[in-house]
């Protein structure tokens, strides 16, 4: 089995296999085979961009081998080969520096553990690309994609996201499936971070559209083990964002088609919370309490969302004493969670906003609110964007509009 997998990998990465084979011919002094192979490999297109992170290293290794070989042959121009070595060394260095910078800042935002800036070499790489921008733009869309992704991840500035979108539109014909996957994963990663840090219904809608296109175009297949599994958070987010954007029917179809792509250890809980959300937004409350009782308190994300659904259901059914008890219990839970260093800080923030908003919504229902007051107008504005935007803002917006 292991030999088969290694052989399969060798078939996929032909250049790496050929360089290794060339090296073995040289070690064993099989000069005829060596000569044939090196002549054959010279015909490989130098304009082809990297198919993975080892591509430029393999090219560098090939020209290093070719350089050694050329010294034994008078007819070869070693200066041209040296230039190729330098070119691929530069490309490999640029590619890897961008990847490392992306990883650095991704970890920083995800785990909040990194506080120091990395060495200033990345600034030299940015400068090198800018100085030769036509060269990179024309022949190396992989490096250009990494360049914009690195700047997006490091700065969070939307202008680099827009620049990547413009570059992709102008050069779409240069993007193969692997690179298109990189484009979509990069775009989705930026929009996800932006929608968490700068809550806005437009950002959430844009993120959903990109994720939807990625799924429908199967661009996530290479990224998530050739489509054979979907991370539970992504699965949940597709359902949760769809109902916020009034696409409940699409979400139901998504669950039906993609539920088999959840790993077994996540499937039961993820499908349960998805069912709770879909049933509520369809107005079917018959099984919601039963399904909520299956959610473990230790499962932070599913627990919080299940309780928010429960409070909205109590509001819809007019069970206000039960709603207040649930809200008080949830506030205590959030107080405890907010003291922990978790990846749910943004969800905790928007859940606090939810509690404040649902208390205010009850006052609106009881006609205790002046509809022309600044506080009311601010409340309505907070339902679409800003740091006080509550979780399930769409439901609040609908409830306020129905009341008015």
BAZAKE-969381 format. One line per field, with one value per residue (C-alpha): x, y, z; residue in one letter. Coordinates in pm, whole numbers, plus 50000, padded with zeros to 5 digits. Example, Ala and Ser with C-alpha at 12.3 -4.5 7.8 and 13.67 -1.06 7.14 Angstrom:
! residues 2
east: 51230/51367;
north: 49550/49894;
up: 50780/50714;
rest: A/S;
! end
This chain:
! residues 404
east: 50000/50276/50470/50155/50092/50452/50429/50104/50271/50565/50320/50158/50486/50668/50939/51047/51062/51262/51520/51566/51601/51856/52056/52055/52179/52468/52560/52565/52761/52486/52590/52380/52063/52179/52235/51898/51717/51882/51806/51446/51408/51538/51222/51007/50852/51042/50743/50525/50452/50474/50224/50323/50575/50847/50824/51088/51316/51293/51375/51671/51791/51757/51966/52221/52254/52263/52535/52760/52694/52767/53122/53205/53074/53257/52957/52740/52710/52729/52662/52305/52257/52390/52133/51860/51991/51980/51632/51484/51671/51510/51167/51196/51307/51027/50763/50868/50910/50554/50422/50605/50476/50118/50156/50302/50017/49751/49874/49889/49526/49406/49586/49679/50014/50253/50339/50664/50691/50892/51236/51226/51317/50952/50975/51267/51055/50765/51008/51160/50815/50711/51032/50964/50585/50539/50767/50575/50230/50288/50451/50393/50027/50102/50350/50119/49836/50064/50187/49837/49738/50043/49960/49593/49680/49944/49756/49387/49356/49072/49270/49489/49177/49046/49385/49376/49022/49129/49439/49233/48976/49249/49451/49187/49313/49648/49484/49468/49251/49518/49579/49206/49169/49443/49260/48929/49082/49277/48969/48748/49012/49031/48654/48607/48852/48701/48343/48446/48646/48420/48064/47861/47586/47757/48079/47884/47697/48019/48182/47882/47888/48259/48212/47913/48107/48395/48167/47976/48294/48458/48755/48775/48826/49207/49218/48994/49130/48979/48633/48612/48570/48443/48557/48262/48300/48280/47977/47806/47895/47741/47412/47419/47509/47253/46963/47087/47068/46720/46848/46702/46601/46955/47090/46860/46980/47341/47297/47132/47412/47716/47637/47832/48148/48158/48402/48216/48340/48185/47883/47625/47677/47715/47402/47209/47288/47219/46877/46799/46879/46692/46382/46364/46394/46135/45900/45894/45945/45826/46171/46383/46380/46454/46749/46879/46890/47146/47394/47681/47766/48135/48075/48100/47991/47697/47587/47579/47394/47141/47057/47020/46774/46589/46552/46424/46175/46054/46007/45811/45584/45539/45709/45877/45945/46124/46309/46434/46552/46737/46892/47012/47164/47333/47482/47646/47778/47921/48078/48266/48368/48485/48754/48904/49146/48936/48876/48514/48573/48378/48087/48080/48075/47789/47602/47623/47483/47206/47107/47100/46900/46640/46571/46521/46306/46071/46034/45952/45688/45536/45531/45777/46009/45990/46029/46178/46437/46811/46842/46587/46743/47086/46942/46814/47149/47333/47132/47320/47678/47920/48056/47708/47563/47390/47409/47108/47065/46834/46579/46587/46541/46240/46091/46127/45980/45685/45617/45631;
north: 50000/50246/50166/50222/50563/50669/50557/50751/51062/51017/50997/51324/51512/51413/51678/51573/51208/51292/51495/51209/50961/51186/51204/50824/50781/51014/50835/50497/50637/50536/50810/50707/50707/51028/51201/51092/51203/51543/51609/51506/51729/52035/52028/52088/52435/52692/52925/52684/52821/52624/52345/52308/52442/52202/52300/52574/52365/52079/52317/52447/52091/52008/52305/52231/51880/52015/52264/51985/51780/52076/52114/51780/51893/52172/52265/52366/52730/52710/53084/53041/52748/52952/53220/52955/52834/53189/53246/52935/52997/53343/53205/52934/53187/53431/53156/53009/53347/53439/53104/53136/53491/53376/53091/53328/53577/53305/53149/53491/53565/53215/53147/53502/53366/53557/53915/53992/54079/53829/53927/54208/53980/53975/54349/54278/54017/54261/54516/54262/54166/54530/54607/54321/54327/54281/53974/53810/53917/53770/53436/53351/53378/53141/53387/53683/53504/53434/53795/53938/53672/53754/54125/54052/53826/54059/54389/54297/54575/54525/54695/54383/54164/54385/54371/53990/53986/54220/54014/53694/53848/53966/53643/53374/53177/53123/52960/52581/52390/52395/52767/52842/52653/52871/53181/53079/52959/53288/53497/53305/53322/53699/53747/53517/53718/54045/53939/53837/54150/54394/54255/54367/54190/54277/54106/53801/53786/53818/53540/53314/53377/53290/52974/52877/52926/52727/52437/52442/52474/52200/52429/52311/51951/51967/52161/51929/51588/51592/51672/51358/51554/51897/52050/52071/52447/52510/52282/52460/52805/52726/52636/52919/53194/53067/53109/53457/53545/53392/53090/52819/52595/52608/52517/52214/52093/52155/51934/51660/51655/51711/51534/51225/51438/51499/51280/51028/51177/51516/51409/51352/51681/51894/51754/51799/52171/52215/52053/52279/52592/52481/52375/52711/52919/52697/52758/52390/52385/52027/51864/52165/52114/51743/51813/52096/51855/51648/51938/51908/52212/52149/52197/52577/52664/52425/52502/52879/52857/52606/52839/53140/52941/52844/53209/53311/53025/53138/53489/53362/53147/53424/53233/53540/53413/53112/53347/53562/53257/53125/53467/53499/53150/53229/53554/53363/53106/53380/53553/53232/53173/53532/53477/53192/53232/53075/53101/53196/53556/53704/53463/53551/53921/53884/53664/53937/54169/53912/53918/54297/54307/54051/54240/54556/54366/54264/54632/54712/54438/54584/54935/55065/55217/55555/55469/55807/55805/55800/55474/55300/55433/55319/54976/54938/55048/54796/54515/54554/54641/54742/54603/54586/54375/54074/53713/53630/53994/53884/53750/54071/54276/54070/54089/54469/54515/54289/54487/54816;
up: 50000/50096/49777/49572/49736/49678/49317/49278/49416/49178/48888/48994/49047/48731/48758/49105/48998/48685/48881/49127/48841/48669/48990/49024/48665/48747/49072/48898/48599/48354/48112/47813/48020/48188/47853/47714/48027/48047/47679/47733/48039/47856/47648/47958/47940/48143/48127/48325/48670/48992/49048/49413/49664/49538/49172/49175/49396/49147/48862/49059/49123/48754/48640/48912/48773/48418/48518/48651/48338/48107/48240/48081/47741/47561/47346/47641/47746/48124/48171/48043/48275/48567/48490/48501/48838/48973/48831/48994/49319/49330/49245/49510/49772/49683/49682/50016/50186/50091/50215/50549/50596/50529/50779/51036/51021/50988/51312/51472/51395/51473/51800/51912/52026/51800/51897/51714/51348/51141/51006/50751/50458/50351/50281/50045/49868/49833/49691/49450/49317/49280/49093/48849/48858/48480/48483/48769/48647/48302/48386/48753/48860/49151/49301/49231/49413/49710/49700/49734/49988/50201/50198/50271/50563/50707/50679/50656/50397/50149/49869/49837/49819/49539/49365/49374/49230/48947/48874/48861/48625/48386/48398/48452/48152/48331/48637/48637/48890/49162/49129/49108/49434/49586/49462/49619/49946/49973/49900/50142/50418/50390/50379/50678/50890/50768/50845/51199/51273/51089/51114/50816/50627/50295/50409/50524/50192/49992/50199/50142/49766/49745/49951/49740/49415/49559/49644/49318/49111/49318/49382/49743/49636/49624/49949/50150/50051/49704/49835/50047/50367/50467/50797/51038/51088/50713/50682/50972/50834/50495/50664/50919/50672/50419/50664/50756/50387/50343/50149/50374/50084/49945/50291/50311/49972/50077/50386/50181/49920/50142/50471/50363/50339/50715/50903/51123/51451/51361/51158/51433/51619/51305/51143/51469/51504/51131/51177/51475/51273/50960/51155/51331/51015/50845/51139/51241/51620/51687/51733/51831/52210/52171/51943/52163/52458/52263/52243/52491/52703/52637/52264/52274/51921/51900/52256/52203/51872/52003/52295/52068/51859/52178/52284/51940/51953/52298/52160/51861/52085/52344/52628/52775/53133/52981/52744/53033/53230/52925/52858/53219/53205/52872/53004/53291/53044/52821/53123/53201/52840/52791/53056/52855/52564/52289/51917/51988/52097/51804/51858/52230/52142/51893/52144/52409/52141/52084/52451/52464/52142/52244/52568/52362/52111/52391/52485/52122/52123/52439/52284/52542/52281/52109/51738/51658/51938/51868/52061/51839/51518/51643/51724/51368/51228/51449/51290/50962/51060/51332/51660/51819/51538/51703/51599/51379/51287/51005/51252/51457/51144/51043/51392/51406/51057/51141/51456/51269;
rest: X/X/X/X/X/X/X/X/X/X/X/X/X/X/X/X/X/X/X/X/X/X/X/X/X/X/X/X/X/X/X/X/X/X/X/X/X/X/X/X/X/X/X/X/X/X/X/X/X/X/X/X/X/X/X/X/X/X/X/X/X/X/X/X/X/X/X/X/X/X/X/X/X/X/X/X/X/X/X/X/X/X/X/X/X/X/X/X/X/X/X/X/X/X/X/X/X/X/X/X/X/X/X/X/X/X/X/X/X/X/X/X/X/X/X/X/X/X/X/X/X/X/X/X/X/X/X/X/X/X/X/X/X/X/X/X/X/X/X/X/X/X/X/X/X/X/X/X/X/X/X/X/X/X/X/X/X/X/X/X/X/X/X/X/X/X/X/X/X/X/X/X/X/X/X/X/X/X/X/X/X/X/X/X/X/X/X/X/X/X/X/X/X/X/X/X/X/X/X/X/X/X/X/X/X/X/X/X/X/X/X/X/X/X/X/X/X/X/X/X/X/X/X/X/X/X/X/X/X/X/X/X/X/X/X/X/X/X/X/X/X/X/X/X/X/X/X/X/X/X/X/X/X/X/X/X/X/X/X/X/X/X/X/X/X/X/X/X/X/X/X/X/X/X/X/X/X/X/X/X/X/X/X/X/X/X/X/X/X/X/X/X/X/X/X/X/X/X/X/X/X/X/X/X/X/X/X/X/X/X/X/X/X/X/X/X/X/X/X/X/X/X/X/X/X/X/X/X/X/X/X/X/X/X/X/X/X/X/X/X/X/X/X/X/X/X/X/X/X/X/X/X/X/X/X/X/X/X/X/X/X/X/X/X/X/X/X/X/X/X/X/X/X/X/X/X/X/X/X/X/X/X/X/X/X/X/X/X/X/X/X/X/X/X/X/X/X/X/X/X/X/X/X/X;
! end
